[in-house]
Amino acid sequence: MHYYYKGYRGSSVGKKIDGYYQFFDGTKIKTIRAKEGKTIIINFTSAVQEGELIISILDSSNDLVANLETNTTGIKGINSDKNQKYRLVIKGTQTKGSFNVNWKID
């Protein structure tokens, strides 16, 4: 998790990660564990005023499972086909704005 930020405040506790920042450049990663047959339900919102923000979900093989659209609010369901760890990857490129992602396993 390498990143540079200015005016950043946020948290990464439990099943959520959020951030509000004047400048963010780098990557933050959060692990999501899911068992086979379960669904990860992700609630997300982000606002990008400058730069680029990419929010994606990778499986344990580092294959892209989903991209979460930025500058919007939404819900995304991901069906786990095996017991594995997913990675929620938030990548900012000289961006200003905010993001909020939380999830539950059903």
Contacts in CASP RR format, 6 or more apart in sequence:
PFRMAT RR
TARGET T0000
AUTHOR 0000-0000-0000
METHOD contacts of the structure
MODEL  1
MHYYYKGYRGSSVGKKIDGYYQFFDGTKIKTIRAKEGKTIIINFTSAVQE
GELIISILDSSNDLVANLETNTTGIKGINSDKNQKYRLVIKGTQTKGSFN
VNWKID
1 27 0 8 1.000
1 28 0 8 1.000
1 29 0 8 1.000
2 26 0 8 1.000
2 27 0 8 1.000
3 24 0 8 1.000
3 25 0 8 1.000
3 26 0 8 1.000
3 27 0 8 1.000
3 28 0 8 1.000
3 92 0 8 1.000
4 23 0 8 1.000
4 24 0 8 1.000
4 25 0 8 1.000
4 26 0 8 1.000
5 21 0 8 1.000
5 23 0 8 1.000
5 24 0 8 1.000
5 25 0 8 1.000
6 21 0 8 1.000
6 22 0 8 1.000
6 23 0 8 1.000
7 21 0 8 1.000
7 22 0 8 1.000
7 23 0 8 1.000
8 19 0 8 1.000
8 20 0 8 1.000
8 21 0 8 1.000
8 22 0 8 1.000
8 23 0 8 1.000
8 24 0 8 1.000
9 19 0 8 1.000
9 20 0 8 1.000
9 21 0 8 1.000
10 18 0 8 1.000
10 19 0 8 1.000
10 20 0 8 1.000
11 17 0 8 1.000
11 18 0 8 1.000
11 19 0 8 1.000
12 18 0 8 1.000
12 28 0 8 1.000
12 30 0 8 1.000
15 32 0 8 1.000
15 102 0 8 1.000
15 103 0 8 1.000
15 104 0 8 1.000
16 100 0 8 1.000
16 101 0 8 1.000
16 102 0 8 1.000
16 103 0 8 1.000
17 28 0 8 1.000
17 30 0 8 1.000
17 88 0 8 1.000
17 90 0 8 1.000
17 99 0 8 1.000
17 100 0 8 1.000
17 101 0 8 1.000
17 102 0 8 1.000
18 98 0 8 1.000
18 99 0 8 1.000
18 100 0 8 1.000
18 101 0 8 1.000
19 98 0 8 1.000
19 99 0 8 1.000
19 100 0 8 1.000
20 97 0 8 1.000
20 98 0 8 1.000
21 95 0 8 1.000
21 96 0 8 1.000
21 97 0 8 1.000
21 98 0 8 1.000
22 96 0 8 1.000
22 97 0 8 1.000
23 94 0 8 1.000
23 95 0 8 1.000
23 96 0 8 1.000
24 53 0 8 1.000
24 92 0 8 1.000
24 95 0 8 1.000
24 96 0 8 1.000
24 97 0 8 1.000
25 92 0 8 1.000
25 93 0 8 1.000
25 94 0 8 1.000
25 95 0 8 1.000
26 91 0 8 1.000
26 92 0 8 1.000
26 93 0 8 1.000
27 89 0 8 1.000
27 90 0 8 1.000
27 91 0 8 1.000
27 92 0 8 1.000
28 89 0 8 1.000
28 90 0 8 1.000
29 87 0 8 1.000
29 88 0 8 1.000
29 89 0 8 1.000
29 90 0 8 1.000
30 87 0 8 1.000
30 88 0 8 1.000
30 90 0 8 1.000
30 101 0 8 1.000
31 85 0 8 1.000
31 86 0 8 1.000
31 87 0 8 1.000
31 88 0 8 1.000
32 40 0 8 1.000
32 57 0 8 1.000
32 85 0 8 1.000
32 86 0 8 1.000
32 87 0 8 1.000
32 88 0 8 1.000
32 103 0 8 1.000
33 84 0 8 1.000
33 85 0 8 1.000
33 86 0 8 1.000
34 40 0 8 1.000
34 78 0 8 1.000
34 80 0 8 1.000
34 83 0 8 1.000
34 84 0 8 1.000
34 86 0 8 1.000
34 105 0 8 1.000
35 80 0 8 1.000
35 83 0 8 1.000
35 105 0 8 1.000
36 80 0 8 1.000
36 81 0 8 1.000
36 82 0 8 1.000
36 83 0 8 1.000
37 79 0 8 1.000
37 80 0 8 1.000
37 81 0 8 1.000
38 79 0 8 1.000
38 80 0 8 1.000
38 105 0 8 1.000
38 106 0 8 1.000
39 77 0 8 1.000
39 78 0 8 1.000
39 79 0 8 1.000
39 80 0 8 1.000
39 105 0 8 1.000
39 106 0 8 1.000
40 57 0 8 1.000
40 77 0 8 1.000
40 78 0 8 1.000
40 80 0 8 1.000
40 86 0 8 1.000
40 103 0 8 1.000
40 104 0 8 1.000
40 105 0 8 1.000
41 75 0 8 1.000
41 76 0 8 1.000
41 77 0 8 1.000
41 103 0 8 1.000
41 104 0 8 1.000
41 105 0 8 1.000
41 106 0 8 1.000
42 57 0 8 1.000
42 68 0 8 1.000
42 75 0 8 1.000
42 76 0 8 1.000
42 77 0 8 1.000
42 78 0 8 1.000
42 88 0 8 1.000
42 101 0 8 1.000
42 102 0 8 1.000
42 103 0 8 1.000
43 74 0 8 1.000
43 75 0 8 1.000
43 101 0 8 1.000
43 102 0 8 1.000
43 103 0 8 1.000
44 55 0 8 1.000
44 68 0 8 1.000
44 73 0 8 1.000
44 74 0 8 1.000
44 75 0 8 1.000
44 76 0 8 1.000
44 99 0 8 1.000
44 100 0 8 1.000
44 101 0 8 1.000
44 102 0 8 1.000
45 72 0 8 1.000
45 73 0 8 1.000
45 74 0 8 1.000
45 99 0 8 1.000
45 100 0 8 1.000
46 53 0 8 1.000
46 55 0 8 1.000
46 68 0 8 1.000
46 70 0 8 1.000
46 71 0 8 1.000
46 72 0 8 1.000
46 97 0 8 1.000
46 98 0 8 1.000
46 99 0 8 1.000
46 100 0 8 1.000
47 71 0 8 1.000
47 97 0 8 1.000
47 98 0 8 1.000
47 99 0 8 1.000
48 70 0 8 1.000
48 71 0 8 1.000
48 95 0 8 1.000
48 96 0 8 1.000
48 97 0 8 1.000
49 95 0 8 1.000
49 96 0 8 1.000
49 97 0 8 1.000
50 94 0 8 1.000
50 95 0 8 1.000
50 96 0 8 1.000
50 97 0 8 1.000
51 92 0 8 1.000
51 93 0 8 1.000
51 94 0 8 1.000
51 95 0 8 1.000
51 96 0 8 1.000
52 92 0 8 1.000
52 93 0 8 1.000
52 94 0 8 1.000
52 95 0 8 1.000
53 70 0 8 1.000
53 90 0 8 1.000
53 91 0 8 1.000
53 92 0 8 1.000
53 93 0 8 1.000
53 95 0 8 1.000
53 97 0 8 1.000
53 99 0 8 1.000
54 67 0 8 1.000
54 70 0 8 1.000
54 89 0 8 1.000
54 90 0 8 1.000
54 91 0 8 1.000
54 92 0 8 1.000
54 93 0 8 1.000
55 67 0 8 1.000
55 68 0 8 1.000
55 70 0 8 1.000
55 88 0 8 1.000
55 89 0 8 1.000
55 90 0 8 1.000
55 91 0 8 1.000
55 99 0 8 1.000
55 101 0 8 1.000
56 64 0 8 1.000
56 65 0 8 1.000
56 66 0 8 1.000
56 67 0 8 1.000
56 68 0 8 1.000
56 88 0 8 1.000
56 89 0 8 1.000
56 91 0 8 1.000
57 64 0 8 1.000
57 65 0 8 1.000
57 66 0 8 1.000
57 67 0 8 1.000
57 68 0 8 1.000
57 76 0 8 1.000
57 78 0 8 1.000
57 86 0 8 1.000
57 87 0 8 1.000
57 88 0 8 1.000
57 89 0 8 1.000
58 64 0 8 1.000
58 65 0 8 1.000
58 86 0 8 1.000
58 87 0 8 1.000
58 89 0 8 1.000
59 65 0 8 1.000
59 84 0 8 1.000
59 86 0 8 1.000
60 84 0 8 1.000
60 85 0 8 1.000
60 86 0 8 1.000
62 87 0 8 1.000
65 78 0 8 1.000
65 86 0 8 1.000
66 76 0 8 1.000
66 77 0 8 1.000
66 78 0 8 1.000
68 74 0 8 1.000
68 76 0 8 1.000
68 101 0 8 1.000
70 99 0 8 1.000
78 86 0 8 1.000
80 86 0 8 1.000
88 101 0 8 1.000
88 103 0 8 1.000
90 99 0 8 1.000
90 101 0 8 1.000
END
